[in-house]
Amino acid sequence: MASLDMIGTMAAPLDLTASSLDITRWICDVPSVSGDEGALADAIFAALAGASHLELYRDDDLIVARTNLGRAQRVVIAGHIDTVPINNNLPTRDIEVDGEPFLWGRGTVDMKAGVAVQLKLAHELREPLFDVTWMWYDHEEVDAERNGLTRLARTRPDLFAGDFAILGEPSNGTVEGGCNGYLRVIVRTRGVRSHSARSWIGENAIHKLAPVLERLGEYRAHEIEVEGLLYREGLNAVRINGGVASNVIPDLCEVEVNYRFAPSRSVDEAEQHVRRVFDGFEVEVIDASAGARPGLDAPIAQHFVAAVGGVPQPKYGWTDVARFSAMGIPAVNYGPGDPHLAHHDHEQVAVAQIDDVERGLRSWLTGR
């Protein structure tokens, strides 16, 4: 629910003729933590309803807006409208960092500044060089099954058709190609319970886990070049669970391991690699998703990079570009905001990056 400080902002309708900065401020000040995107989705749909050049489609809190100009190529430009939970970082406020203007607050980086740019251009550009499918979707910050794109792929797969896709994830205003894949596993050790006063009768499962942690400590992550971009992998323990009571020798211990792997590997290859690392231990895969190759060799992608400028970089984290890549659509990340500040309590985006991304997308979509 919105706080009293935000009522004034929400009372006025969303104005897509405003600056991208003002649109960012407006949509950030409408809280939309995953599962609570309805008010923002309503506002976006209402703001686009009068745009005669767009065909609108809504699925719950996901909104699709499409041009149908008969262009030779179609591009998909997408962004999620949900955020991680708020932690005393709304409403937004204007700040300065080293003399430069920033907008501070939840969602400014991940990823409402990118969404604001997209909304403004969707509303404004009536005759882009390509047909454009704009997507603003819900539930990105939670498990994949609840992701709005997962739902849309089941109900309207035809809406994903395109020659190229751009996801507005924060990338410091540069093109980040593809993304790493991820694999989550549980490594288990088992023992025998006994009273801690007679520990020699039991087998301590926690102690048996020591070699697993040693292997992780000694592991050296790979750097793998894929289509000219250097992806850094990572294999790390992220959670340990074990123990029964203070006077009981534990019979089970589990460590959750997160593996981030280069998009040159398949999920099966990633799983095989992790099983080799933990050879001799019980390993259960609990979650996995393939990465996405950069796709920058596609002519339309090269045209995009030339239009927006800069040197493409790899995306180390997993993003929804992997969904498009799996459909055979080359996809990149391109949005304002420092990814290091995503989910940070002091999330803040440089105003200059918002402006730069708007200019870049506008230049590419219009040829001017």
C-alpha positions in Angstrom: 0.0 0.0 0.0 1.3 3.5 -0.8 2.4 5.8 2.0 0.8 9.2 2.6 3.9 10.8 1.1 3.1 9.1 -2.2 -0.6 9.9 -2.5 0.0 13.1 -4.3 2.2 11.5 -6.9 -0.3 8.7 -7.5 -3.3 11.0 -7.6 -2.2 12.5 -11.0 -2.2 10.0 -13.9 1.0 8.8 -15.4 2.0 11.3 -18.1 4.2 9.7 -20.8 4.9 13.1 -22.4 7.0 14.0 -19.3 10.8 13.5 -19.2 12.2 10.0 -18.7 13.5 11.2 -15.3 10.0 12.4 -14.2 8.4 9.1 -15.4 11.1 7.2 -13.5 10.3 9.1 -10.4 6.5 8.6 -10.8 6.7 4.8 -11.4 9.2 4.3 -8.6 7.0 6.1 -6.1 4.2 3.6 -6.9 5.3 0.6 -4.8 5.3 -2.6 -6.8 7.1 -5.3 -4.9 6.7 -8.7 -6.6 3.1 -9.7 -6.1 1.8 -6.1 -5.7 2.3 -4.8 -9.2 -1.4 -4.2 -9.9 -1.6 -0.4 -9.2 1.4 0.3 -11.4 0.2 -2.0 -14.2 -3.2 -0.2 -14.1 -1.4 3.2 -14.4 0.7 2.0 -17.3 -2.2 0.5 -19.2 -4.3 3.7 -18.7 -1.4 5.9 -19.9 -1.0 3.9 -23.1 -4.8 3.4 -23.8 -5.0 6.5 -26.0 -2.0 5.6 -28.2 -3.7 4.7 -31.5 -0.4 3.4 -33.0 -0.2 0.6 -30.4 -2.1 -2.6 -30.0 -2.5 -3.4 -26.3 -2.7 -6.7 -24.6 -2.8 -7.4 -20.9 -2.3 -10.7 -19.0 -2.8 -10.1 -15.3 -0.1 -7.5 -14.5 1.8 -7.9 -17.7 1.3 -5.4 -20.5 2.2 -5.8 -24.2 2.1 -2.9 -26.6 2.8 -3.6 -30.3 3.1 -1.6 -33.5 1.9 -3.2 -36.7 3.4 -1.2 -39.5 4.4 -4.0 -41.8 8.1 -3.5 -41.3 10.6 -6.1 -42.5 11.9 -6.8 -39.0 10.4 -6.8 -35.5 12.2 -6.2 -32.2 11.1 -7.0 -28.7 11.9 -4.5 -26.0 11.1 -5.6 -22.4 11.4 -4.6 -18.8 10.0 -5.8 -15.5 7.9 -3.5 -13.3 8.3 -5.3 -9.9 11.0 -4.7 -7.3 12.5 -6.4 -4.3 11.0 -5.4 -1.0 11.2 -1.7 0.1 13.5 -0.9 3.0 12.9 2.7 3.9 14.0 3.7 0.4 10.8 5.3 -0.9 9.7 7.8 -1.9 12.5 8.7 -4.3 14.6 11.8 -3.8 17.0 13.8 -5.9 20.6 13.7 -4.7 24.1 14.6 -5.9 27.1 12.3 -6.1 30.4 14.0 -6.9 28.5 16.9 -8.2 26.3 14.9 -10.6 22.5 14.5 -10.3 21.1 11.1 -9.3 17.7 9.8 -8.4 17.7 7.7 -5.2 15.2 5.0 -4.2 14.0 1.5 -4.6 13.6 0.5 -8.3 15.6 3.4 -9.7 18.3 0.9 -10.9 16.4 -2.4 -11.1 14.8 -1.5 -13.3 12.3 1.3 -13.5 14.6 3.8 -15.1 14.9 1.5 -18.0 11.1 0.9 -18.0 10.5 4.7 -18.0 12.6 5.2 -21.1 10.8 2.4 -22.8 7.4 3.8 -21.9 8.2 7.3 -23.1 9.5 6.0 -26.5 6.6 3.5 -26.9 4.1 6.3 -26.5 6.1 8.8 -28.6 7.5 6.9 -31.6 4.7 6.3 -34.0 6.8 5.2 -37.0 9.9 3.4 -35.8 12.2 1.8 -38.4 11.2 -1.6 -37.0 7.9 -3.0 -35.7 8.3 -3.1 -31.9 6.8 -5.3 -29.3 7.1 -3.6 -26.0 6.7 -5.8 -22.9 6.4 -4.7 -19.3 6.0 -7.7 -17.0 5.5 -8.8 -13.4 7.1 -11.2 -10.9 10.6 -11.1 -12.2 12.2 -10.8 -8.8 10.8 -14.2 -7.6 10.9 -17.8 -8.8 10.8 -18.3 -12.6 7.5 -20.1 -12.5 5.7 -17.0 -11.4 7.5 -14.7 -13.9 5.1 -12.9 -16.2 7.1 -14.0 -19.2 6.8 -17.6 -18.2 3.0 -17.2 -18.1 2.9 -15.3 -21.5 5.1 -17.9 -23.2 2.4 -20.5 -22.3 -0.7 -18.4 -23.3 0.6 -16.2 -26.1 3.9 -17.5 -27.5 3.2 -15.7 -30.7 3.9 -12.3 -29.0 7.5 -13.3 -28.6 8.1 -13.3 -32.3 11.0 -11.0 -33.2 14.4 -10.7 -34.9 16.1 -9.2 -31.9 15.3 -8.5 -28.2 16.5 -5.8 -25.7 16.0 -6.2 -22.0 16.3 -3.0 -20.0 18.2 -4.5 -17.2 20.8 -2.1 -15.6 24.0 -2.1 -17.6 25.5 1.3 -16.9 24.1 2.5 -20.2 26.3 0.1 -22.2 25.3 -3.0 -24.1 25.8 -6.3 -22.2 25.6 -9.3 -24.4 23.9 -12.5 -23.3 24.2 -13.7 -19.7 25.7 -16.4 -17.5 23.7 -19.5 -16.7 23.1 -20.7 -13.2 22.9 -24.0 -11.4 21.9 -24.5 -7.7 22.7 -27.8 -6.0 22.6 -29.3 -2.6 25.6 -31.3 -1.5 24.8 -33.7 1.4 26.8 -35.6 3.9 25.2 -38.2 6.2 26.2 -39.6 9.5 24.7 -41.4 12.5 23.0 -39.7 15.5 24.2 -40.2 19.0 24.4 -38.4 22.3 27.2 -35.8 22.2 28.6 -37.3 25.5 29.2 -40.5 23.5 30.2 -39.0 20.2 32.3 -42.1 19.3 29.1 -44.0 18.8 27.8 -41.7 16.1 29.2 -40.2 12.9 29.2 -36.4 12.7 27.7 -35.3 9.3 28.8 -31.7 9.8 32.5 -32.8 10.2 32.1 -34.9 7.0 31.3 -31.7 5.2 34.8 -30.2 5.7 36.2 -31.7 2.4 33.3 -30.0 0.5 34.3 -26.6 1.9 37.9 -27.3 1.2 37.2 -28.0 -2.5 35.2 -24.8 -2.7 38.0 -22.8 -1.1 40.5 -24.2 -3.5 38.3 -23.9 -6.6 39.5 -21.4 -9.1 36.7 -20.0 -11.3 37.2 -20.1 -15.0 37.1 -17.1 -17.4 35.7 -18.2 -20.7 35.6 -16.2 -23.9 32.3 -16.5 -25.9 32.0 -14.6 -29.2 34.5 -12.1 -28.1 33.2 -11.4 -24.6 34.9 -12.7 -21.5 32.5 -14.3 -19.0 33.6 -15.0 -15.4 32.2 -18.1 -13.7 31.8 -18.7 -10.0 31.2 -21.6 -7.7 30.2 -20.7 -4.2 28.6 -22.0 -1.0 25.6 -19.8 -0.2 23.9 -21.6 2.6 24.7 -24.4 5.1 22.1 -26.4 7.2 22.9 -29.0 9.8 22.4 -29.9 13.4 19.7 -31.4 15.5 20.3 -30.2 19.1 23.1 -29.0 21.2 23.6 -32.4 22.7 23.1 -34.5 19.6 25.7 -35.6 17.0 24.1 -34.6 13.7 23.3 -37.3 11.1 22.7 -34.8 8.1 24.4 -31.7 6.8 23.6 -29.8 3.6 25.4 -27.0 1.8 23.7 -25.2 -1.1 26.1 -24.3 -3.9 25.5 -21.7 -6.6 27.3 -22.2 -9.9 27.4 -19.3 -12.4 28.6 -20.7 -15.7 29.5 -19.2 -19.1 26.9 -19.4 -21.9 29.1 -21.7 -23.9 28.1 -24.5 -21.4 24.8 -26.2 -21.5 22.9 -26.9 -18.2 23.9 -30.6 -18.6 27.6 -29.7 -19.0 27.4 -27.4 -16.0 25.8 -30.2 -13.9 28.5 -32.7 -15.0 31.2 -30.1 -14.0 29.7 -29.6 -10.6 29.4 -33.4 -10.0 33.0 -33.8 -10.9 34.0 -31.1 -8.4 32.1 -32.9 -5.7 32.9 -36.5 -6.8 32.2 -38.9 -3.9 29.4 -36.8 -2.4 25.7 -36.8 -2.7 24.6 -34.0 -5.1 21.1 -32.9 -5.9 20.2 -30.3 -8.5 17.5 -28.0 -7.2 17.4 -25.3 -9.8 19.0 -24.5 -13.2 18.7 -22.2 -16.1 20.8 -21.9 -19.3 22.7 -18.8 -20.1 22.4 -16.8 -23.3 25.1 -16.4 -25.9 25.9 -12.8 -26.8 24.2 -12.9 -30.2 26.2 -9.9 -31.3 27.1 -11.4 -34.6 23.5 -10.9 -35.9 23.4 -7.9 -38.3 20.5 -6.3 -36.5 22.5 -6.6 -33.2 25.6 -5.0 -34.8 23.4 -2.2 -36.1 22.1 -1.6 -32.6 25.6 -1.5 -31.0 26.7 0.9 -33.7 23.7 3.2 -33.0 24.0 3.3 -29.2 27.8 3.3 -29.1 30.3 1.9 -26.6 32.0 -1.4 -26.3 29.8 -4.4 -25.5 30.4 -6.2 -22.2 29.3 -9.6 -20.8 26.4 -9.9 -18.4 27.6 -11.9 -15.4 24.3 -12.4 -13.8 21.3 -14.3 -15.3 18.6 -12.2 -16.9 15.5 -12.9 -19.0 17.6 -12.5 -22.2 18.1 -16.2 -21.7 14.4 -16.7 -22.5 14.7 -15.0 -25.8 18.0 -16.7 -26.7 16.3 -20.1 -26.0 13.7 -19.1 -28.6 16.4 -18.4 -31.2 16.2 -14.6 -30.8 19.5 -12.8 -30.2 19.1 -10.6 -27.1 21.1 -8.1 -25.1 20.8 -6.1 -21.9 20.7 -2.3 -22.2 19.6 0.0 -19.5 20.5 2.8 -17.1 21.9 2.1 -13.7 24.9 0.4 -12.1 24.1 -3.3 -11.6 26.1 -3.3 -8.4 23.4 -1.1 -6.9 20.5 -3.4 -7.8 18.7 -4.4 -4.6 21.0 -2.2 -2.6 19.4 -0.1 0.2 20.9 2.9 -1.4 19.8 2.1 -4.9 20.4 5.2 -7.1 20.6 6.0 -10.8 22.6 8.7 -12.6 20.3 11.1 -14.4 22.9 11.3 -17.3 22.5 7.5 -17.8 18.7 7.8 -18.1 19.2 10.5 -20.8 21.9 8.5 -22.6 19.9 5.4 -22.9 16.9 7.3 -24.1 19.1 9.0 -26.8 20.6 5.6 -27.8 17.3 3.8 -28.1 15.7 6.7 -29.9 18.6 7.0 -32.4 18.4 3.3 -33.2 14.6 3.1 -33.5 14.3 6.2 -35.7 17.7 6.3 -37.5 18.2 9.9 -36.3 
